[in-house]
Amino acid sequence: MSKIVALFYVIFLTLNTVHGQDIDMNLPKEKQTKLGLYVTSEEAYAMWKESPERVKVLDVRTLDEYINIGHAEMACNIPAFLQTYEWDDEKKYFTYKMNKDFPKQIKEVYKPEDIILVTCRSGGRSALAVNLLETLGYKNTYNITDGFEGDLVNDPENANHGKRMKNGWKNAGLPWTYKVDLKLMKIPKTNNL
């Protein structure tokens, strides 16, 4: 390999590695962001633990998910999307609608220089939230690609087939709770839907 090819290869590897995590070139499109900053739940926890005054964990799930399914102990909840009662027959779930208060509430809690690690259920809504944060001027915003609950196990031979047991904050055994701390929550206005 020539020195120039070797140099380009090193640059390519450097650009495609974030905090020691090789970016999975097969990362599903719905988990990709404009900023291209990604961490797993375990890497996110390590980053927060190393610098909790500068690194913030943002949970963008609905209030119901945050309260009833649990959340990372240090995570602030600002729902990016709100659950509707409109059924999507094709996707087989109730749809979400953008939380109109989200940009304002983000600016009330975070500074543009903060490092923000964004989570949702499994990395899709958090990617959308990261893209919105980028438009608001937050450039140090990472998508936690496996989310709080993780990805679905896709193996009919596995007892956990169809369950969110593959990865994620909860499945990694990281600190989480059901405890509600109103100081860590921004509640959307009821007229949002």
C-alpha positions in Angstrom: 0.0 0.0 0.0 1.4 3.4 -0.9 1.9 6.0 1.7 -0.8 8.2 0.2 -3.3 5.4 0.2 -2.3 4.5 3.7 -2.8 8.1 4.8 -6.3 8.3 3.2 -7.2 5.0 5.0 -6.1 6.4 8.4 -8.1 9.6 7.7 -11.1 7.6 6.7 -10.9 5.5 9.9 -10.4 8.6 12.0 -13.4 10.3 10.5 -15.6 7.2 11.0 -14.8 6.7 14.7 -16.5 8.6 17.4 -15.4 8.2 21.1 -13.9 4.8 20.2 -17.1 3.6 18.5 -16.7 2.6 14.9 -19.6 4.1 13.1 -21.6 1.3 11.7 -21.9 2.0 8.0 -25.0 -0.1 8.1 -26.6 2.0 10.8 -30.3 2.2 9.9 -31.2 5.4 8.1 -33.7 6.3 10.8 -30.9 6.4 13.4 -28.5 8.5 11.3 -28.1 12.2 11.9 -26.7 15.3 10.1 -24.0 15.7 12.7 -22.9 12.0 12.5 -22.2 11.8 16.2 -23.1 8.4 17.7 -22.7 6.5 20.9 -24.1 3.3 22.4 -25.8 3.5 25.8 -22.7 2.1 27.5 -20.5 4.8 25.9 -23.0 7.5 26.8 -22.9 6.5 30.4 -19.1 6.5 30.4 -19.0 10.0 28.9 -21.5 11.3 31.4 -19.7 9.7 34.3 -16.4 11.2 33.2 -17.9 14.8 33.0 -21.4 15.1 34.4 -21.2 18.9 34.7 -20.7 19.2 30.9 -22.2 16.0 29.4 -26.0 15.9 29.6 -28.4 13.0 28.9 -31.6 14.1 27.2 -34.6 11.6 27.0 -37.0 12.7 24.2 -39.6 10.0 24.8 -43.2 10.8 25.8 -43.9 11.5 29.5 -45.7 8.1 29.7 -42.7 6.3 28.4 -40.3 8.2 30.7 -42.5 7.6 33.8 -43.9 4.0 33.2 -41.0 2.3 31.4 -38.3 4.0 33.4 -35.4 6.2 32.4 -31.7 6.8 33.0 -31.3 8.3 36.5 -29.7 11.5 35.3 -31.8 12.0 32.1 -33.8 15.1 31.6 -37.1 14.5 29.9 -38.2 16.9 27.2 -40.5 15.1 24.8 -39.7 15.8 21.2 -42.9 14.1 20.0 -46.3 13.5 21.6 -48.4 10.5 21.3 -51.6 11.0 19.3 -54.7 8.8 19.2 -54.5 8.4 15.4 -53.8 4.8 14.3 -51.4 4.2 11.4 -52.7 1.0 9.9 -49.6 0.5 7.7 -47.1 0.9 10.6 -49.4 -0.7 13.2 -49.1 2.0 15.9 -50.5 5.3 17.1 -48.7 8.2 15.5 -46.6 10.9 17.0 -46.8 14.6 16.5 -44.0 17.2 17.1 -44.0 18.8 20.5 -44.3 22.5 19.6 -42.7 23.5 22.9 -39.6 21.4 22.3 -37.3 24.1 20.9 -38.2 26.6 23.6 -37.8 24.0 26.4 -34.4 22.9 25.0 -33.1 26.5 25.1 -34.3 26.8 28.7 -32.3 23.8 29.8 -29.2 23.5 27.6 -26.4 25.8 26.5 -25.1 25.5 22.9 -21.7 24.3 24.2 -23.1 21.4 26.2 -22.5 17.9 25.1 -25.9 16.4 24.8 -26.5 12.7 24.5 -30.0 12.1 23.2 -32.0 8.9 23.8 -35.4 7.6 23.0 -36.8 4.0 22.9 -34.4 2.6 20.3 -32.6 5.4 18.5 -35.1 6.7 15.8 -36.9 9.6 17.5 -33.6 10.6 19.1 -32.0 10.9 15.7 -34.8 13.3 14.6 -34.3 15.3 17.8 -30.6 15.5 17.2 -31.3 16.9 13.8 -33.6 19.5 15.3 -31.1 20.4 17.9 -28.5 20.9 15.2 -30.7 23.5 13.5 -31.0 25.3 16.9 -27.2 25.6 17.1 -26.3 22.6 19.3 -23.3 21.0 17.5 -22.1 18.6 20.2 -25.2 16.4 20.1 -24.9 12.6 19.9 -27.6 10.0 19.1 -27.6 7.1 21.5 -28.2 4.6 18.8 -29.6 1.7 20.9 -31.9 3.9 23.0 -33.3 3.1 26.4 -35.1 -0.1 25.6 -32.9 -1.3 22.8 -33.6 -3.0 19.4 -35.9 -5.9 18.8 -34.5 -9.4 18.9 -35.1 -10.8 15.4 -34.6 -14.6 15.9 -37.6 -16.9 15.9 -35.5 -19.5 17.8 -34.8 -17.0 20.7 -37.3 -16.8 23.6 -37.0 -13.0 23.4 -37.9 -12.8 19.7 -39.9 -9.6 19.0 -38.9 -8.1 22.3 -36.6 -5.1 22.9 -33.9 -7.1 24.5 -31.0 -6.8 22.0 -29.1 -3.8 23.5 -30.1 -0.4 25.0 -29.6 1.4 28.4 -31.9 -0.9 30.4 -30.5 -4.2 28.9 -26.9 -3.0 29.5 -27.6 -2.9 33.3 -26.9 0.8 33.5 -28.4 2.9 36.3 -32.1 3.6 35.7 -35.2 4.3 37.7 -39.0 4.9 37.7 -38.6 7.7 40.2 -40.1 11.0 39.0 -38.0 14.2 39.7 -40.0 17.2 38.3 -36.7 19.1 38.2 -35.6 16.8 35.4 -38.8 17.1 33.4 -40.3 19.7 31.0 -44.0 19.1 30.6 -45.5 20.1 27.3 -48.5 22.3 27.2 -51.8 20.4 27.0 -52.9 22.3 23.8 -49.9 20.9 21.9 -51.9 18.3 20.1 
